């Protein structure tokens, strides 16, 4: 076994035997969509099974379209959060 394969095997073993304190409580990965625009990133993230928990954009028209697209009303200004 070459050095690279050995390193990968060691890392895999450590990940498999990980500390239960560090394991996630849920299989759902969440994200915040800052400077969200009309939701291009949100759309792609949804396709991968991620869940948006917060969105923000200063442009009113973008916020309205984002709400229409995803049912989430984005905050207006990140500085106010």
N, CA, C and O atoms as a GROMACS GRO file, in nm:
protein
  324
    1UNK      N    1   0.086  -0.119   0.000
    1UNK     CA    2   0.000   0.000   0.000
    1UNK      C    3   0.090   0.124   0.000
    1UNK      O    4   0.181   0.135   0.082
    2UNK      N    5   0.065   0.216  -0.092
    2UNK     CA    6   0.147   0.336  -0.096
    2UNK      C    7   0.106   0.434   0.014
    2UNK      O    8   0.003   0.416   0.080
    3UNK      N    9   0.186   0.535   0.031
    3UNK     CA   10   0.166   0.631   0.141
    3UNK      C   11   0.030   0.703   0.131
    3UNK      O   12  -0.036   0.724   0.233
    4UNK      N   13  -0.010   0.739   0.010
    4UNK     CA   14  -0.137   0.810  -0.008
    4UNK      C   15  -0.255   0.721   0.033
    4UNK      O   16  -0.345   0.766   0.105
    5UNK      N   17  -0.254   0.597  -0.012
    5UNK     CA   18  -0.362   0.504   0.023
    5UNK      C   19  -0.366   0.479   0.173
    5UNK      O   20  -0.473   0.468   0.232
    6UNK      N   21  -0.249   0.471   0.234
    6UNK     CA   22  -0.240   0.449   0.379
    6UNK      C   23  -0.300   0.568   0.454
    6UNK      O   24  -0.373   0.550   0.551
    7UNK      N   25  -0.269   0.689   0.409
    7UNK     CA   26  -0.324   0.810   0.472
    7UNK      C   27  -0.475   0.814   0.458
    7UNK      O   28  -0.546   0.846   0.554
    8UNK      N   29  -0.526   0.783   0.340
    8UNK     CA   30  -0.670   0.782   0.318
    8UNK      C   31  -0.737   0.678   0.408
    8UNK      O   32  -0.843   0.704   0.464
    9UNK      N   33  -0.676   0.562   0.422
    9UNK     CA   34  -0.731   0.457   0.509
    9UNK      C   35  -0.736   0.503   0.654
    9UNK      O   36  -0.834   0.477   0.723
   10UNK      N   37  -0.632   0.570   0.700
   10UNK     CA   38  -0.629   0.619   0.838
   10UNK      C   39  -0.738   0.724   0.861
   10UNK      O   40  -0.806   0.721   0.963
   11UNK      N   41  -0.753   0.815   0.766
   11UNK     CA   42  -0.855   0.919   0.779
   11UNK      C   43  -0.994   0.856   0.778
   11UNK      O   44  -1.080   0.894   0.858
   12UNK      N   45  -1.017   0.762   0.689
   12UNK     CA   46  -1.147   0.694   0.683
   12UNK      C   47  -1.178   0.622   0.813
   12UNK      O   48  -1.291   0.626   0.861
   13UNK      N   49  -1.078   0.557   0.871
   13UNK     CA   50  -1.098   0.487   0.998
   13UNK      C   51  -1.133   0.584   1.109
   13UNK      O   52  -1.220   0.556   1.192
   14UNK      N   53  -1.067   0.699   1.112
   14UNK     CA   54  -1.098   0.798   1.215
   14UNK      C   55  -1.238   0.854   1.198
   14UNK      O   56  -1.308   0.875   1.296
   15UNK      N   57  -1.279   0.878   1.075
   15UNK     CA   58  -1.414   0.930   1.051
   15UNK      C   59  -1.519   0.826   1.087
   15UNK      O   60  -1.625   0.861   1.138
   16UNK      N   61  -1.492   0.701   1.060
   16UNK     CA   62  -1.586   0.594   1.092
   16UNK      C   63  -1.601   0.577   1.242
   16UNK      O   64  -1.711   0.550   1.291
   17UNK      N   65  -1.493   0.594   1.315
   17UNK     CA   66  -1.494   0.578   1.460
   17UNK      C   67  -1.500   0.714   1.530
   17UNK      O   68  -1.436   0.733   1.634
   18UNK      N   69  -1.575   0.806   1.474
   18UNK     CA   70  -1.577   0.942   1.527
   18UNK      C   71  -1.644   0.950   1.663
   18UNK      O   72  -1.721   0.862   1.702
   19UNK      N   73  -1.613   1.055   1.733
   19UNK     CA   74  -1.669   1.081   1.865
   19UNK      C   75  -1.817   1.113   1.852
   19UNK      O   76  -1.853   1.203   1.775
   20UNK      N   77  -1.905   1.043   1.925
   20UNK     CA   78  -2.049   1.070   1.911
   20UNK      C   79  -2.089   1.211   1.951
   20UNK      O   80  -2.195   1.259   1.910
   21UNK      N   81  -2.007   1.278   2.031
   21UNK     CA   82  -2.038   1.416   2.070
   21UNK      C   83  -2.031   1.507   1.948
   21UNK      O   84  -2.102   1.607   1.941
   22UNK      N   85  -1.947   1.473   1.852
   22UNK     CA   86  -1.928   1.557   1.735
   22UNK      C   87  -2.018   1.521   1.618
   22UNK      O   88  -2.017   1.590   1.516
   23UNK      N   89  -2.096   1.415   1.631
   23UNK     CA   90  -2.184   1.378   1.522
   23UNK      C   91  -2.305   1.470   1.519
   23UNK      O   92  -2.353   1.512   1.624
   24UNK      N   93  -2.356   1.501   1.400
   24UNK     CA   94  -2.470   1.592   1.391
   24UNK      C   95  -2.596   1.533   1.453
   24UNK      O   96  -2.614   1.411   1.454
   25UNK      N   97  -2.682   1.620   1.503
   25UNK     CA   98  -2.808   1.577   1.561
   25UNK      C   99  -2.910   1.545   1.453
   25UNK      O  100  -3.011   1.479   1.480
   26UNK      N  101  -2.885   1.590   1.333
   26UNK     CA  102  -2.980   1.572   1.224
   26UNK      C  103  -2.903   1.547   1.095
   26UNK      O  104  -2.789   1.589   1.080
   27UNK      N  105  -2.967   1.479   1.003
   27UNK     CA  106  -2.907   1.457   0.873
   27UNK      C  107  -2.934   1.573   0.778
   27UNK      O  108  -2.883   1.574   0.665
   28UNK      N  109  -3.012   1.670   0.820
   28UNK     CA  110  -3.046   1.785   0.736
   28UNK      C  111  -2.938   1.892   0.750
   28UNK      O  112  -2.906   1.935   0.861
   29UNK      N  113  -2.884   1.933   0.638
   29UNK     CA  114  -2.785   2.041   0.637
   29UNK      C  115  -2.860   2.170   0.607
   29UNK      O  116  -2.935   2.179   0.510
   30UNK      N  117  -2.838   2.271   0.691
   30UNK     CA  118  -2.904   2.400   0.673
   30UNK      C  119  -2.804   2.505   0.625
   30UNK      O  120  -2.683   2.489   0.641
   31UNK      N  121  -2.858   2.612   0.566
   31UNK     CA  122  -2.772   2.721   0.521
   31UNK      C  123  -2.846   2.853   0.530
   31UNK      O  124  -2.968   2.856   0.533
   32UNK      N  125  -2.769   2.961   0.535
   32UNK     CA  126  -2.822   3.097   0.529
   32UNK      C  127  -2.788   3.152   0.391
   32UNK      O  128  -2.674   3.141   0.345
   33UNK      N  129  -2.885   3.211   0.326
   33UNK     CA  130  -2.869   3.262   0.190
   33UNK      C  131  -2.851   3.413   0.196
   33UNK      O  132  -2.946   3.489   0.178
   34UNK      N  133  -2.726   3.457   0.221
   34UNK     CA  134  -2.696   3.600   0.230
   34UNK      C  135  -2.677   3.656   0.089
   34UNK      O  136  -2.622   3.589   0.002
   35UNK      N  137  -2.723   3.780   0.067
   35UNK     CA  138  -2.717   3.843  -0.065
   35UNK      C  139  -2.783   3.749  -0.166
   35UNK      O  140  -2.726   3.718  -0.271
   36UNK      N  141  -2.904   3.706  -0.134
   36UNK     CA  142  -2.971   3.594  -0.201
   36UNK      C  143  -3.019   3.622  -0.342
   36UNK      O  144  -3.039   3.528  -0.419
   37UNK      N  145  -3.038   3.747  -0.379
   37UNK     CA  146  -3.091   3.775  -0.512
   37UNK      C  147  -3.227   3.709  -0.528
   37UNK      O  148  -3.310   3.715  -0.438
   38UNK      N  149  -3.250   3.645  -0.642
   38UNK     CA  150  -3.378   3.577  -0.664
   38UNK      C  151  -3.372   3.429  -0.625
   38UNK      O  152  -3.472   3.358  -0.636
   39UNK      N  153  -3.255   3.382  -0.579
   39UNK     CA  154  -3.248   3.248  -0.523
   39UNK      C  155  -3.177   3.142  -0.604
   39UNK      O  156  -3.210   3.024  -0.592
   40UNK      N  157  -3.082   3.179  -0.686
   40UNK     CA  158  -3.008   3.080  -0.764
   40UNK      C  159  -2.936   2.978  -0.677
   40UNK      O  160  -2.942   2.858  -0.703
   41UNK      N  161  -2.868   3.026  -0.572
   41UNK     CA  162  -2.799   2.934  -0.481
   41UNK      C  163  -2.900   2.848  -0.407
   41UNK      O  164  -2.878   2.728  -0.390
   42UNK      N  165  -3.010   2.909  -0.363
   42UNK     CA  166  -3.114   2.835  -0.291
   42UNK      C  167  -3.166   2.720  -0.378
   42UNK      O  168  -3.182   2.608  -0.330
   43UNK      N  169  -3.192   2.749  -0.503
   43UNK     CA  170  -3.243   2.646  -0.593
   43UNK      C  171  -3.145   2.529  -0.603
   43UNK      O  172  -3.185   2.413  -0.590
   44UNK      N  173  -3.018   2.560  -0.625
   44UNK     CA  174  -2.916   2.455  -0.637
   44UNK      C  175  -2.902   2.377  -0.506
   44UNK      O  176  -2.891   2.254  -0.507
   45UNK      N  177  -2.902   2.448  -0.393
   45UNK     CA  178  -2.890   2.382  -0.263
   45UNK      C  179  -3.008   2.290  -0.237
   45UNK      O  180  -2.991   2.181  -0.183
   46UNK      N  181  -3.128   2.332  -0.275
   46UNK     CA  182  -3.247   2.246  -0.260
   46UNK      C  183  -3.231   2.118  -0.339
   46UNK      O  184  -3.271   2.011  -0.293
   47UNK      N  185  -3.173   2.128  -0.458
   47UNK     CA  186  -3.153   2.009  -0.540
   47UNK      C  187  -3.060   1.908  -0.472
   47UNK      O  188  -3.066   1.789  -0.499
   48UNK      N  189  -2.974   1.958  -0.382
   48UNK     CA  190  -2.882   1.872  -0.308
   48UNK      C  191  -2.938   1.829  -0.173
   48UNK      O  192  -2.872   1.756  -0.098
   49UNK      N  193  -3.059   1.874  -0.140
   49UNK     CA  194  -3.122   1.834  -0.015
   49UNK      C  195  -3.095   1.925   0.103
   49UNK      O  196  -3.127   1.888   0.217
   50UNK      N  197  -3.037   2.042   0.081
   50UNK     CA  198  -3.011   2.136   0.189
   50UNK      C  199  -3.136   2.217   0.219
   50UNK      O  200  -3.224   2.230   0.134
   51UNK      N  201  -3.144   2.272   0.340
   51UNK     CA  202  -3.261   2.350   0.381
   51UNK      C  203  -3.219   2.492   0.418
   51UNK      O  204  -3.129   2.512   0.500
   52UNK      N  205  -3.283   2.590   0.358
   52UNK     CA  206  -3.256   2.731   0.387
   52UNK      C  207  -3.329   2.772   0.514
   52UNK      O  208  -3.448   2.748   0.529
   53UNK      N  209  -3.255   2.834   0.607
   53UNK     CA  210  -3.316   2.879   0.732
   53UNK      C  211  -3.318   3.031   0.743
   53UNK      O  212  -3.381   3.085   0.834
   54UNK      N  213  -3.251   3.102   0.652
   54UNK     CA  214  -3.248   3.248   0.656
   54UNK      C  215  -3.204   3.299   0.519
   54UNK      O  216  -3.118   3.239   0.454
   55UNK      N  217  -3.264   3.409   0.477
   55UNK     CA  218  -3.225   3.473   0.352
   55UNK      C  219  -3.223   3.624   0.372
   55UNK      O  220  -3.293   3.678   0.458
   56UNK      N  221  -3.141   3.692   0.292
   56UNK     CA  222  -3.126   3.837   0.307
   56UNK      C  223  -3.082   3.899   0.175
   56UNK      O  224  -2.993   3.847   0.106
   57UNK      N  225  -3.145   4.011   0.140
   57UNK     CA  226  -3.103   4.089   0.023
   57UNK      C  227  -3.158   4.230   0.037
   57UNK      O  228  -3.268   4.249   0.088
   58UNK      N  229  -3.083   4.331  -0.008
   58UNK     CA  230  -3.128   4.469   0.004
   58UNK      C  231  -3.226   4.509  -0.106
   58UNK      O  232  -3.301   4.605  -0.090
   59UNK      N  233  -3.227   4.438  -0.217
   59UNK     CA  234  -3.311   4.473  -0.331
   59UNK      C  235  -3.455   4.424  -0.310
   59UNK      O  236  -3.478   4.304  -0.298
   60UNK      N  237  -3.549   4.517  -0.306
   60UNK     CA  238  -3.690   4.485  -0.281
   60UNK      C  239  -3.747   4.390  -0.386
   60UNK      O  240  -3.816   4.294  -0.352
   61UNK      N  241  -3.718   4.416  -0.513
   61UNK     CA  242  -3.771   4.330  -0.620
   61UNK      C  243  -3.718   4.187  -0.607
   61UNK      O  244  -3.791   4.091  -0.629
   62UNK      N  245  -3.591   4.174  -0.572
   62UNK     CA  246  -3.533   4.041  -0.552
   62UNK      C  247  -3.598   3.970  -0.435
   62UNK      O  248  -3.627   3.850  -0.442
   63UNK      N  249  -3.621   4.044  -0.326
   63UNK     CA  250  -3.686   3.983  -0.208
   63UNK      C  251  -3.825   3.933  -0.243
   63UNK      O  252  -3.865   3.824  -0.201
   64UNK      N  253  -3.900   4.012  -0.320
   64UNK     CA  254  -4.035   3.971  -0.359
   64UNK      C  255  -4.032   3.845  -0.445
   64UNK      O  256  -4.112   3.754  -0.425
   65UNK      N  257  -3.940   3.840  -0.540
   65UNK     CA  258  -3.930   3.723  -0.627
   65UNK      C  259  -3.884   3.601  -0.548
   65UNK      O  260  -3.932   3.490  -0.570
   66UNK      N  261  -3.790   3.620  -0.456
   66UNK     CA  262  -3.740   3.512  -0.372
   66UNK      C  263  -3.854   3.453  -0.289
   66UNK      O  264  -3.868   3.331  -0.279
   67UNK      N  265  -3.936   3.541  -0.231
   67UNK     CA  266  -4.051   3.494  -0.152
   67UNK      C  267  -4.147   3.415  -0.241
   67UNK      O  268  -4.199   3.312  -0.200
   68UNK      N  269  -4.171   3.464  -0.361
   68UNK     CA  270  -4.258   3.394  -0.456
   68UNK      C  271  -4.200   3.256  -0.491
   68UNK      O  272  -4.273   3.157  -0.500
   69UNK      N  273  -4.069   3.250  -0.512
   69UNK     CA  274  -4.003   3.126  -0.554
   69UNK      C  275  -3.996   3.021  -0.443
   69UNK      O  276  -4.012   2.902  -0.470
   70UNK      N  277  -3.973   3.066  -0.317
   70UNK     CA  278  -3.941   2.970  -0.211
   70UNK      C  279  -4.028   2.981  -0.087
   70UNK      O  280  -4.018   2.896   0.002
   71UNK      N  281  -4.113   3.082  -0.078
   71UNK     CA  282  -4.199   3.097   0.038
   71UNK      C  283  -4.129   3.148   0.162
   71UNK      O  284  -4.182   3.140   0.273
   72UNK      N  285  -4.009   3.201   0.145
   72UNK     CA  286  -3.932   3.259   0.256
   72UNK      C  287  -3.919   3.408   0.229
   72UNK      O  288  -3.879   3.448   0.120
   73UNK      N  289  -3.954   3.489   0.327
   73UNK     CA  290  -3.939   3.634   0.310
   73UNK      C  291  -3.801   3.676   0.358
   73UNK      O  292  -3.775   3.673   0.479
   74UNK      N  293  -3.712   3.716   0.267
   74UNK     CA  294  -3.578   3.756   0.307
   74UNK      C  295  -3.577   3.884   0.390
   74UNK      O  296  -3.660   3.973   0.371
   75UNK      N  297  -3.483   3.893   0.482
   75UNK     CA  298  -3.458   4.016   0.556
   75UNK      C  299  -3.406   4.120   0.456
   75UNK      O  300  -3.353   4.085   0.351
   76UNK      N  301  -3.422   4.248   0.492
   76UNK     CA  302  -3.388   4.352   0.396
   76UNK      C  303  -3.242   4.396   0.399
   76UNK      O  304  -3.186   4.430   0.294
   77UNK      N  305  -3.179   4.397   0.514
   77UNK     CA  306  -3.042   4.449   0.523
   77UNK      C  307  -2.965   4.368   0.625
   77UNK      O  308  -3.004   4.361   0.742
   78UNK      N  309  -2.856   4.309   0.583
   78UNK     CA  310  -2.776   4.225   0.672
   78UNK      C  311  -2.723   4.304   0.791
   78UNK      O  312  -2.699   4.246   0.897
   79UNK      N  313  -2.705   4.434   0.775
   79UNK     CA  314  -2.655   4.516   0.887
   79UNK      C  315  -2.757   4.528   1.000
   79UNK      O  316  -2.721   4.561   1.113
   80UNK      N  317  -2.884   4.501   0.970
   80UNK     CA  318  -2.989   4.512   1.072
   80UNK      C  319  -3.015   4.380   1.144
   80UNK      O  320  -3.094   4.375   1.238
   81UNK      N  321  -2.950   4.275   1.101
   81UNK     CA  322  -2.972   4.143   1.161
   81UNK      C  323  -2.883   4.125   1.282
   81UNK      O  324  -2.887   4.021   1.346
   0.00000   0.00000   0.00000
